[in-house]
Amino acid sequence: MTLFFHELKQNRLSLLIWSGVIAFMTAVCILIYPEMAKQMDEINNMFANMGSFTDAFGMDKVNLGEFIGFFSIECSEMLGLGGGIFAAILGISVLSKEEKHGTAEFLLAHPVSRTSIMTQKLMASVTQILILNLSIVLATAVSVLIIGVDAPIKPLALIFVAYFIMQLEVFAVTFGLSVLLKGANVGIGIGIPLLFYFLNIAANMTDKLEFLKYVTPYGYADGADIVAENGIDLTVLILGAVITAVFIIFAYVRYPKKDIA
Amino acid sequence: MNAIETKKLTKYYGKSRGITDLDLTVKEGDFFGFIGPNGAGKSTFIRLIMGLIHKTSGEAVVFGKDVGDSRPEILSEIGYMPSESVFYEKMRVKDVLKLSAELRSKNCDKTAKELCERLELDVTKRINELSLGNRKKVSVVAALQHEPRLCILDEPTSGLDPLMQREFFNILKERNTQGVTVFLSSHNLSEVGKYCKNAAVIKEGRMLVCDRVEKLGHNGVKEVVLKGAIGLPSSEYIKNVKNTSEGISFLYNGGARELLNMLSTVDLKDFTVSDPELEDVFMHYYSKEDK
């Protein structure tokens, strides 16, 4: 467990900043809801009539006049995109940074198997993603209490669960890629969640591209869909779980055989 | 028992050569020097032994255990000093040493303290505040604090000042007397000549010679200095000819009678024939193909 705690310690500042910024932005978004709600009739009309832009963000599916609709479209996106990028940075760098910074020779000279190194780093990363998500849940809860709005628990909880699983998938994909690519860098890492995000937007915009929903984890972690259906799309979720497993297994098979530069 | 034993150990990086068919045996308790110029494959060999990279073919065994299969078991017996001393930049020296000890599930406080005192290493500093030499010292302590059976040191002295180099070798000699095997890669021949019992010379990934250090200087090659001589008859046994203000010096690896016959034809004031220093032997091996 030494490496698990070492990893958390090394990353605590980054985790603090990411959690702080996303929690702050989510809270601000929730706190302006009462202001928005007053003019909601106009806004609702405007948002509902922006054509494919409306579809892209799922604004045709939910009522922005209700808090949960507003939250699923406006606020949860912070966690969706921010959390995805955070997970991707972790995934792409947690193993490859040791090679990039030259500490691999120090670390791997110790009697710890590469599998154990991976497991400890994986656990440390999942812990960090969990801490980030819990801070956003906390910020949401406090903000909701402050504005005193009636927020339905079930769709809120489902959104958070779906986003957490989505981040795990983004982490798994980048973790697997980092083992495969020589000189995996943060840029490639950040590109992955952005690509996934825009695939989902494309899938929302036209029926022809709807199949893309099955490729990207944002397909099941789509706030508007979850609120509209009052549930998570299980088919897409299971597909996501399979992709997650495949990339993690690939990393476990490949990394022990890798030549460390 | 052999500390390290390799048979036909080969490593290719794609198509480019690492090492080729390397047979090497290092007995337990040896103080072994591994000599070669940059790019000869010294680090490749060491990284194979450490399990950082994987062999293309051949065999590598440490303390009777195959390197590929039982990595953690082997690594718990080894103290490794990489050629570059890189640690987690923001950590303090004492935390790096503690981390290293914890990764070995061993309490090394006492030995670490002793080593740090001998090497005059300030453990409260952060890694990114340290000079190259001081980073090297951290590397030395991290490699020795758990009292390994085998020390593998990749060009350990570069960056250390002469006083610290001496202290470092004193520590190694003490450990060696207690039965620890030391395997040292270097291109500094005088330190190999001074401290090592056995040595191997490699070139372009292949073993050239492996023998006792004294014998490496007595392999039939003589260093000949001719004072007052101007020209030399050409001979296939003559290598590494140097013209100095006093005359000519060269390495000679032919028979004694031929040397005397040849000298009788040269006009000279004085001459000496001696066993060359390790440096000269080294030059001899590396200039072979230039001829």
Interface residues (C-beta under 8 A of the other chain):
Chain A: T2 L3 H6 Q10 H101 G102 T103 A104 E105 F106 L107 L108 A109 H110 P111 V112 S113 R114 K257 D259 I260
Chain B: Y13 R47 M50 G51 L52 I53 H54 R71 P72 E73 I74 L75 S76 I78 Y80 P82 E84 V86 F87 Y88 E89 K90 L99 S100 E102 L103 R104 A142 A143
